[in-house]
């Protein structure tokens, strides 16, 4: 591991966030689970420490988690994305925010339903301003793969962002947790990754898969 980071996972009590938190901790990073309920975050952290076999995960409120971290991952449902990001705007200033949001609209989650303007993550970059370096990643990796630390993940990750150095940091972090990250252009290109999730859900249902993913070839 090149550098131990302190990573806040906002939404780390959920499936996707918990899976990412487990992978980060397994790779040797310090992880802070963020939640509106600090007790709930602490309980989730205890379960992840047991799974990882090391005391690397703690749980705090969202604000405290972001304040203590040098990199933040947002893994909340689409309906709570904007409110959560705005509530943390001041604490996020000067930091990288990795947004894994997918604009799924139940019950038709297997149908692409992108928001006005195209990308849910690009909208957050506009909302937070240039003080926060927003990077889109992890939309196409199933939590089933992330949480199972005993097997390698046979998926690639598309990384979109307007700050090349921030994207480089996220690509390197993806490599540390056992996957390949690929620069996929500016933040607006996140719309393609967000839309792919609904396609993968549809494939999962049709072929009874526990979590299909994507692979980039000929690179």
FENVEN-V891547 format. One line per field, one symbol per residue. burial: b if it has 16 or more other ideal C-beta (glycine too) atoms within 10 Angstrom, else e. Layout:
BEGIN
burial = ???
END
This chain:
BEGIN
burial = eeeebbbbbbbbbbebbbbbbbbbbbbebbbbbbbeebeebbebbeebbebbeeebbbbbebbbbbbebebbbbbbebeebbebbebbeebbeebbbbbbbbbbeeeeebebebeeebbbbbbbbeebeeebbbbbbbbbbbbebbbbbeeebebbbbbbbbbeebbebbbebbebbbbebbebbbbbbbbbbbbbbbebbeebeeeeeebbbbeeeee
END
